[in-house]
Structures are given as structure tokens and as C-alpha cells.
Amino acid sequence: MPRVVLENVKKSFNGIVALEDINISFENGEYACVLGPTGSGKTTLLKVIAGLVKPDYGEVYIDNKRVTNIPPEARNAVYMHQQYALFPHLTVGENISFGLLARGVRKEDAMRKTLEVLEIVKLRQWADAYPHELSGGMQQRVALARCLATGAKLLLLDEPLSALDARLRLEVRNELARIAEELDLTVIHVTHDQSEAMSLADKLILLRNGRIVQAGPPEEVYLKPNSIFTAYFVGESILLDGVIRRINGDTAFIELRNGMTIETFCDESFKEGDLAVVAVRCEDVIIGEGPLMGLLKEISFLGSFSKIIFELPGGLKMSVNIPLTDFIKSDLRVGMALQLAIPKERTRLFKYPAIGIAKEVEAV
């Protein structure tokens, strides 16, 4: 179970910054997920750890050993690409044993190891099948078994489930979690899928423009975002901007652009008259009570929940998510005027960004 540390890592390609001042550690046996918009540096981070890309500056350590200049094959790590890349003319067993035999492992030992890892991924009975005879999820498990056969304890996964449909993603996701725990692996998993990251990760790392925006347990990143970008990008939040008209102890009274007032907690860094942004999760708004008044404009059924769009005075839109069971019991209809409440304990207060909210949350 290797521990991985990156210190002051920087990497650019043709003058374009891919990683900037990356300082992060991945603990023994930790399942870490790296999340971020396209072009944020996720894959580059993974390749730096794997040794496939050398940083321009900074150091990489695995098990307290400096490996910055050590080739990939000497790092006890295995990098798994997005694509399965299975040899179509080889059986499942031959696909897995191919790499072992190429490294000089005896045929008997390679066959034994192949059967061991096929047992782990629950494909033992498919050893003699060809890739085209397998489902997408099974092919992905073969690719995973090929990685496990190396014996590496550090597993680097680059969008491993992106090519699978929703049902298969869930199935293979559960298998990944089981295998990582069973084999005591340290896993660093790059993904665009937030539900995937939330369900798998012990630690969630959010990247933007090559920098770490926030890192911590998924529930902490979700419930206590440290920036407007995190609040907006992870999960779904409503962003309400206004002016702090009054502060009473740790409570700030924010006058919104439409003249309505909401309460939120604040610290000593905020002053009366400051421009501010209040972030609240869409599922935390209470319908049917409170100081805000909204006109129900749209209802969208999204499976386990329904999305309700309200228009507040002044044209301000507010999106509210309610569980399907609550929606079924309600009598909500388009055109209804309803009271809305935002519990202040579920809000986060931020300074209004100098570049404006639209630029602040831009996922580039």
C-alpha cells in the first residue's frame, strides 16, 4: 500500500500550464478521486505519478522514495487508460498473461497469476473467451485484471468507466471498490462523474486550471466548499448575490438584487456594505414557508427527484430539487405562488469575486 506525495509539482506543454504548485499526499490504502473540468490537469497529474510525464519542477515520492526521475516500470504502479486496449486475437487469459510473459515470468507462474486475478474480478470461467464475446463491463474488468496481474499496489485509473453505460458503470464501480479494499491498494482515480467520485473516494481532489482548488473527504468538499467555484461545480448550488446590510453577531442579512433579504452565517472578515455571494444547495431550499416568494415556472421529472424552477420578484430564478416521494405527496403545479425558505445553517457566504460570478464559475 504505497503512500504518494507530490511536492511543488509544475508542468507546462508549449507554454500552456497543465499543473501549477501541486502539493498533495495520497495515503496508504486510500481511494482518491480527482475531479475537475476538461483541461484542468487531471490526466497530467496521473501521468506525472505514473512516470509517463516528467514534471518541469517539483518532486514525486512513492513510499518515501524519490521517484521523479525513475522510469514507470520501477515505480510499483500501474496506469490504466480509458480504453480497454485488449488484443482481439487473444483470449481473456492470454490478454492478461501477455505482459507477464513479456517480462520473463515463467509460463506456469503467469498462468497461475492470471487465474488468480480472474478470480478476483469474477471472470474465472471466461478465461478462454475472446474480447468480442464479452460485454463492455466484462472487458473493463479484464483490463483491470491485467493491471492487477502486475502485482503493483498503486493503481492509477484514467476515466476507467467513461465508455460504459449507466448500469455497467455502477456495476464496475462497485467492483473497483471491493477489489481495492480486498487487495489493500492505493488508488488514484480520475473521473468527470461526480456521483462516481462521491461514492468511491476517501479523498476528493478538485482541480481547476492546473491547481488544486480543494481536497478532502467528499462530504467535506460537498458540504463545506471553500470557494464559489467548488460550491457551483461539485453538486448543484444556487448562487445569490447581494449586499450585506446588517451583521448581528455571526449572522449577516443579505439584501438580494431583487430587494429580498436572506440570512446567513458570517465571520469577522465580512463587513456591512460588502458585496457577497450566498451559496445554497438546490436540495436545501424549503418550499411552503419562509420570507421569499416565488412563482413556480417549471417542473422537470429527473427520476429520483424532481427539479422545480421558481421565479422570484425581479426575474431572479431559483432551482429547487425535491425527492420524488415528497413530490408525489405534494400538490405542486406550474403557476403556483409559494413561500420559500433557505436555512441559514445550510448556506455558505463568499466575497463577491472581482471578475464576476459568471467568470468565477466558468469551467475552463
Phi, psi and omega in degrees: 000086184287148171260135184243133179228133173245129181239118174052039184284132176228144177208132176232153174235115180053042177084355179263124184288125176258321177223140183219119175052054179274116175232109185203150174235146176241118189279164178305129176074009182276142172254107183251138176244133180254121186240152177163163179292166176303133179084010182277348178109011185298307182294322178299318177302314181296318182290330175295318179293321181289339184091008179279340176228131179266130180292151175288332183205151178101176185230152174238131179237137173232121184055046178064012178252129179289120184240011185309321182252013180268137182295159184306318185292348181257013185258359183055039179227153178228134183255126181249118183285170178297321183272149182293319179054043176276146177285116186293336184270359178250149176289172177303312180297320181291325177299320182284320184281344184305310182295323179295315180294323179296334179269006175093009177290138179300146184303318181297319180290323179295319179295319179297315180295322179300315180293326178297312183286329175295326176295320181296319181269008175062045178229024184304321184283354182255015184302327183262005180277161177260154184309321183293346179272358183254155173286169178300320179294323179290320177298322179295323178291328175295316178299321177294318179299322177300320177292317182294330182297337180291341182082002180295143180261355177246115184250121182248112188248122181254100181048054189291342185248007188295333184272359184263153175284173190302316182294316180292324178301316180295319181296311183289328176302315179295323178295319178301313181298317181296314184294318180300318180288318183297322184260005180054050181269151164265123186238133172239116194237115177271134181206156170262346188274111184292322179294324176298313180296316182297321185282331185266326197282138162276327178227135178247129179244122179256122179254147172209127180052040176080002181243152175280119179277316179201146177219138179165184176301145183307319182294329178289316179297323182285313186274336182230062179299139183266002181205163176298321181299314180299314181300323183278320187279321181268114185079212181218121183234152170266133178247118182242123181252151180186199182242137175284108182273329182207146174235127179234100184067241179258016180248130177250140178253112186259122174271117181285170182298336180268006178093347178286158182238136174233158180254147176206159176284149177215164175247185186291349180285346180263144181231154176301136182096348179292142168283137185214164177233129176256127177252133177220138178293143183299333181276353184264352178286135181260128180262133174109356177205161176117175187275348181266148178238130182226149177260123182288116185256333188201143175233126178237127177275123183235033176090257184284348177212166176243142179259125182247125179258122176250148172247121179271165176307142182088002178086005180290128181263143178225126181259127183236131177256129176232142180303149183302318181299321178290323180294319180299322181281346182273173177239039185287134179218149177300136180101349180286142172260124187225152174280148180227143178232143176241104180301125186294336179288348179253014180255161172230135183252133180229153173294145178293127184290142180299330182272000181089158185293317183302315178290324182297324184262000181301125185270064177227000000 
